[in-house]
Amino acid sequence: MTTHSDRRRGATAVLAAATLLTVGACSGADTTSGTGGASADAAKLALSPTTPAAKGTLARADWLLEDEPDSLDLDTQGTSAGRVVLTNVCERLYQLQPDMTTKPFLASSAKTSADGRTLTLTVRPGVTFHDGSKLTADDVLWSLKRHADPDMEQSDEFGNVSSMKKTGADEITIGFKAPDALFTKALAGDAGIVWNKEQVEKAGQDFGTPGQADACSGPYALKNWKSGDSITIAAYDDYWGKKPLTREVVFRWAADSALVNALKTGAADGAYAETPNTAAALLKDKDIAQHYGPSTASLVLIPTARGGLGDERIRRALSLSLDRKGIADSGYGGLVEPWATPVGSGAWGYEKAGFQAAQKQLASLAPASPTADDLAEAKKLVKEAGTPGAPLVIGTDASQGRTVTANAVRAALQRIGLKAQIKTVPTSQFEEFYSDPQARDEIDLLVGDWYISKADPMGFYDNGLSDSSNNWVGFKDATYDKNVKKALATLDDAERASLAIDVQKRFADAAVWIPIAQVPTILLLDAKLTGPTASQAYLYYPWAAELGTKRSA
């Protein structure tokens, strides 16, 4: 049985900003434009996955990314910058919808066997790649095998796959070692991209680099990539589906301050914000609308077993004493919401009511602002555990949000009688804390952030398995392990949600990770424009095709 690993967010980026409490079934995402204030109240933002539908077309849009993609081959370089571009160019066997549900897409239909061990996909007819050639079952099978290659980014999604073969002219059958509840969700991500086999093989090692074609079938084709300057995509006239409203999109990249200036001056039409601080800097601008939507992203503290935080009582005490609202207001402009789990509400792609109720029940373990009773309980836990001999070391970089968080953590520890110090490293070195156990030998706690690519909490909780490389504190719970594995093999949504809520509570009770806030998506957009998704689906859904003007021409 495979587990499905989470995706760490880049050390320099927070996947977007704003927040949630409710995912509203309204006509568009909650919008803040020209509020006259420099901060917001995240808990009062009602999120929606969509923006109001556009009424008019657009000849060209100028869009900003946080940096230039290293490659446009998502099998070898799976960056968010590359996804923001390619989600409009490439298509997947399933598609993640703005409301974070999934449906078959380049697979026109899908059938799961009664025992859950076989998935049969019918390839959608009438689809052509951008070179005009027909998309076939051979391309689908070749693409799946490429994704599954151990050297490729998505290979971990195929650990439970026992076979993949063509079983008809337009049919692919996938066999599993055990039922796999998250595999079709993976097919809505990068593991489901269908490449033009001939085009990829022709490009060889150069595929995904400037000057190469895109090998895809989406509503836009790659027109030009000027290295160091811009990437341009243009509407594909023979697209099989609904034609895009915007004819051409030009992508450039900018750091936060330059991004803010480009949006203020009209040099850019929009961006998906990578930090809450970018959004906060634009709250006063009446010409820039901010659309907020659901995300799976969260801000977290990830403890190690190096020192005192190896004791769950110390971890629980820290969680009780942490001022999450202070962190949200001072570090993130009020655009993150104190949260009791390490998974944002965008992960609730099913059984939303049950997950929402479970989240509220855990709030006492992770208060927004600690009360006197919370601090008293925290001090009691510390007394039971015993004071660690050495100061607890908090690992961070010098970014605003992490700096504020690290200081808040130190203050929380001091409030309950514990000594702490902060270790600040360059942002380029910060990544090593996630990937290198030796780097973590120097810290007791990491100020981190995380998101999962699937709208299912079970895409996260394998981090608590006793053999997980992300279980840095050595948490062991046989029932937890059993229920995680059972949930990953449970295809019925209601049954899987029940198991997910159980493991979520066990994870929270032991404070394996300490949640701080959820960080939903924020779309910054010229106030005259509308249409794109406002949810985290923007990484996997063709958002540019729905971008247009609020008024018809």
N, C-alpha and C positions, 0 to 999 in steps of 0.2 A: 504494500500500500504506500503510495507516495504522499508526501505532504506538499503543500503549496506555499512556497516562501513569499514573504512580503517584499515590498520594494522600499528601500530606504530613500528618502528624499535627498537631493543633493545638499551638500553642506552649505552651499552659498544661497540656497533657495528655500523658501517656504512655499509649498505648492500653490498658494493663492491665499486670498485673505477674505475675511469677513466672518460670518458665522450663521449659526442656525439656532433655532430650537425646533421650529416646526417646518416641515416641508409642505408648503401650502399647495393646494390644488387650485391655483389661480392662473390668470392669463399670462403672467410674466413674473420674473424674479423681482424681489424687493429692490427698489432703486433709490439711491441717495444721490441727489444732484444739487449742488449749490446749497448745502445745509447751513452754511455760515459758521460752522464749528470746525474745530481741528480734530475732534475725536467723535467716536460713535459708541453706542451701547449695543454690544453684540447680542445680548439676550433679547433685545427688542426687534431684531431683524427677522422677519418671516421669510424663509428661503423658498424659492421655487426653482425648478430645474431649467425653466425657459425664460426667454425675454419675449415681449409681444412680437407677433409675426410682422415681418416687413411688408410694405405695400408697394414699394418702388425698387427698381433695379439700380445697380451701381456699376459704373464702367471699371473703376479701379479702387482698391482699398490698400492703404499703407498700414502694415501691422508690425508690432514690435515683439521681439523675443528677448529672453534674458541673456542669451549668448548665441554664437554661431554654432550650428550642429557640427560635430566632428565627422559625422557620416550620415547619409540618408539610407543606410542599410540597417534597419532596426534589429536584424539578427546579430550584428556585430557591435553596434553602438546604440543602446536603448536609452537615449536621453530625452527629457521632456521637450527640449527645443526641437529635436527632430520629429517628435510625435505631433507637435502643434502644426507643423507643416504637413507631414505625411498623412495625417488623419483625413485630409481633404483629397489626397492623391491615391492612397492605397485603401483597399477594402478587405474585409475579414469574413470568415465563414459565418460568424455570428456578429451582431452589432450591439454595442452598449448604447442604450437609449438615454436621452437627457434625464429621464426619471430614474436612471441607474438600474433598470431592468434590462434583460438581454433577449434577443430574438434571432432566429436563423436569418441569414442575409445572403451571402454568396452561396450558402447552402439554402436552396429554396424550401427544403423540408428536412426534418431530422426525426429519426425514430430510434428510441432506446428499447432494447430487449427487456423482457419481463424480469430477467435476473439482474439487469443493470450492467451487464458485462460487455454489451455490444452497442455501438452507436453507428447507425447507418445514415449517411448524408447524401442527399440528392443535389447535384451541382446545378445552380441556376442557369437556365438556357438563355441565349441571346446576349451574353455579356462579352464585350471585347476589351482587350488591353489597348493601351494608348498607341501602339503601333498598328492597330487594326486587326490583329490576329484574335482568333476566338479563344476564350478561356475554357479549358477542358478539365476533365477529371484527372488527366495526367499532370496538369499544372498543379492541381490541388494536392495530389499525393506527393509530388516532388517537393512542394512547399512545406508540407507537414514534416517530411523526412529531413528537410534542411533545418527547420526549427528544432527538431529533436536531436540534431547532432550535438554531441557533448561539448563542442567548442562554441556553440551558439548561446545567445542570451536566454532563450526560452526553453532550453533543454530540460530544466527541472520540472516543467509542466507535463512532461511525457514519461516520467518515472514509473507511472502505473499502467502505461500502454504496453500491451503484449504483442499487438500486430496492427499494421495499417496496410490495406490493400485495396485495389480497384476491383469492385465486384459487379460492375455493369458499365455500360457506355458512359453514363453520367452519375455513377454511384461509387462512393468510397465507404468502406466499412472499417471501423476502428474497434479493436478488441482490448479489454482491460483485464488486469490481474484480479481486480476487485472493483465494485461499483465506485464511480468517481463523481462526486456531486459538483466539483468545481471545474471539471474539464471544459464543459461548454462555455463557462464564463471565461476560461482562458482563451477559448477560440474567439471571443469578442475582443481580446487583447492582441498583443503582438504575436502570440502563438497561432493566431488564425489568419494572418495575412496570406493572401494568395499572390505569389509572384509569377511573372511570365518566365517560365523556365528557360526558354531560348534566349531571352534578353539578358538574364542574369549570367548564364553560362558564357554568352558572348563577351560580356564586360569583364568577366573573371575577377581578379583581385581589385580592379578599379570600380567595381559596382558600388554605387552609393557615394562616389566622389564627384566633384565638379566636372562638368562636361559629359556625364553619363546620363542616359535616359532613366526613367523611373521604374519601368517594368510592372506597372500597376493598372487598375481598371476603374479608378474612382472618378468623381465628377470634375476633378481638375487634373491636368497633366503638368509635370515639371517643365517649365519653359526655359529657365536659365538659372544657373548658380554662379555668381561672380564671387569667387572666394575673397573673404575679407570685406565684402560690400553688401551683397543682397542675394536673396533667392526669390524667383518669380514663378508663380504657378498661374495657369490660364485654363479657362473652362474647356472641357473636352466636348466637342460638338456631337460626337457619336455616343455620348454616355447613355447607358441603358435605362437609367432612372430619371428622376426629376431634374431638370436643368437648373444650374446654379443661378442665383439672382445677381451675384457679383461676377463680372467677367474675368477680372484679373486681380491677384493679390500679390503685393510686393512686401517681402519680409526683410526687415533689418533688425539689428540687435543693439541693445544699449544697457548700460548700468542704470541703477535706480534713478539717480539725479537727472541723467540725460533722458531717460524714459519719461519722467515727469515733465521735463521741459518740452519734449517733442509733442506730448499730448496737449499741453497748455497752449502751444503755438499753432497747433493744427498740422504740424509736420507729420503726425501719425494719427490714424483714425481709431486705433484701439490696441488693446493688449490684455492678456490674462496676467494679472499681477502676480509676481513671484514673492513679494513680501507684503505684509499688512501695512508697513510703513509707507510704501509707495502709494497705497490707496489713501492712507490718512493725509498725505501731503496734497491730495486732490479733492478733499471733501468740500472745500470752499468754492471750487470751480463749477460754475453753473453750466458751462459748456461741455462738461464731462460727466456722463451718467455712470454710476456704479451699480452694477447688477450682481446680486449675491445669490449663490446657489450651493447645494449640498456637495460635500466632499467626504472622502474617507480619511482625510489627513488629520494629524494630531500633533501637539507638542507634548513631549514626554521626558521623564527622567529615567534613565536606564542604569540601574545599580549593578555593581560588580561584587564578587565575593571576596575582594581583596582585604577588606577590613570589617568595620562594624556593620556595614549594610548587608553583610552576609546573613545577619540575623533578621528575620522577617519582622520582629517586634520593632526594631529600629526603623525599618522601612515604613511600617505602618505609622509610627510616630511622626516621621517626616511628612507623610501624606496628610496627616491630621493637622499639622502645624503650618502648612504652606499657604501663603496668601495668593491664591490663584487670580483673584480679581485684580489685585495690585499688579501682578505680572501682566495681565491683559491690558490694563489701562496704561501703565508706564512703559511697557516694552513693545506693545503692538497697537497702540492707538485705539484701544477698545474694540479692535476688530477680530479678536478671538474670544471664544466663550469658555469659561471654566467648565471642566468636563470630568466625568468620573470613570471613563474607560479610555483605553488607548486607541480607540477606533472612532473616527468621525461618523456622523449619522448618515452620510452618503453610502455607507456600507449596508444600510438597511434596504437592500434591493428586494426584499420580501418580508412578510410578517412585521411590518413597521411598528404596529401598535405594541406588539409584544416586546420588541427591542427597546422602544421608547420607555415603556413601563419599567423594564429591567434597569435601564440607565438611571432613572430617577431613584430607584431603590438603593443604588450604590452611592448616591450623593453624600451620604453620611460618612463614607470612608474617604472622601475627597472633597471637603467643603470649599466653597468659593472663597469665603473669608472665615478663618478659624475663630470659634467662640471660646470663651473661658473654659467651658466644659471640654471642648476639643483639646485645648492645650493641657488641661489637667490629665486627660486620658493619655495624651502623648507622653507626658512626663512620667506617668505611671508605667507605661510600656518601657521607657528607657531605664527606669529603676529596676524593673524585672530583668531586663536584658544585661544590664551592666554597661557602664560608660566605656566606649572604645578607648584603647590606650593612646592612639595617635589621632591627630586631627583628620577629619574626613576630607578628601580631596575631590573637588568638583571640576570636571573637565569641560572646557568651553572654548569658543573662539571670541573675537572682539566685536562681533556683530551686535547691533543694538539690542535686539530681542534676547539673545543668549546672555549678554552681559547683565541685563536687568534680571533675567531668570536666575543666573548664578548667584547674584547678590541676594536675591530673595530666598534662595535655598540656604545660603550661609546664615542669613538672619533667622530663618525658621529653625535651623539646627541650634543656633545660639539661644533661642527662646526656650528650648527644652533641655538646655544644659550641655550641649555638645559643641566641641570645637570643630571648626571647618576652615579650609583655605581653598582658594580658587587657582586652578592651573589654566592659563590662557595660552593657546597655541595659534599660529597662523591658520587662516581658513583652509589653505591648501594642505596643511598637516592634520586638520581636524578629521578628515575622512578616515585617517588611519585608526582612530578609536573604534570605528565600526568594524574594520576589516582585519586589524592586527591585534591578536591577544597580548602581544608584548607591549604595545602602546597602552593597552588598558591596565597593565600591571602598575601604572603610575597613578591611577585614579580610582575613586570609590563610586563615582556617579558621573554619568554623561548627560549633559543638557542636549537633548536630541529632538529630532522630528521624524515622522514616519507617515507613509501612506501605503495603502494596498491597491492593487490594480483591479481587484474584483469587488463587486458590490455584495459582499457576503462576509460577515464577521469571522467566519471560519477561515478566511484567507489570512487572518492575523494570528489566531490563537495557537497555531502550531509552534509559535515562538516560545510557548511555555512547556513544550514537551521536554521530558527529562534528557533527551539526546539532542536537543536543538542547539545549534551554534549560537543562537541569539538568547539563550537562557544563561545569562552571565552569572547569575547568583546560585546556580545549581539547584533550582526548585525541582522537587520530586514529589509527585502525587500519582499513584497508580490509577486512581479513578479518573483523574484529569486526563492522563495519557489514553486510557481506554475510551473515554467519551469523545476526545478529539478525533481519534481514529475512526470511531463509530460515526461521528457526524460527517466526516469527510467521505464516508461511504453511504450516506443516507440521502437518497434522491428526493424524498418527500420533504417539501419546504417546512411544513409545520413541525414535523418530527426533528428535522435538523435545527430549527430555531430553538426548540426546547433544549436540545443538547448544547447548542451554542450558548444559551443563557446560563446553563449550569457551569460550563467551563469558564465563562466570563466571570462569574461570581467567585469561583475558586482562584482564578488569576488575580482578581481584585483583593480578595481576602488576604492573600499572601503578598500583595504588593510586589509582584514579580517585576513589573514596571510601574512607575508612578505617573499617572496621567496628570496633565496640567490643563490643557484646553483643546478644543477641536478647532480646526482651521478650515472652514469651508472656502469655496472658490469665489474669486471676485473678478468680474469682467469690467474693465474700464473701456468706455466706448463714447465716441462723439455723440452728443445728445441728439443729433439729427438722425442717427442710425439705430437699427434694432435688428433682431432676428436670431443671433447665435445662441447656442445653448449656454446657460449660466452655471451648469454643474460640472463636476470633474469629468464628465463624459467628453468634454472638449478635447481630451487627449486621444480619444478613440472614435469620435463621431465627426462627420464632415460639417463643422460649424460654419465655415466660410460660405457654403452653398446657400445658407439661409440668411446671410447678411445682406441687408438692403436699407433703403430709406424708410422713414416712418410715413412719409407721404408719397402717394403715387405721382408719377411724372405728369 
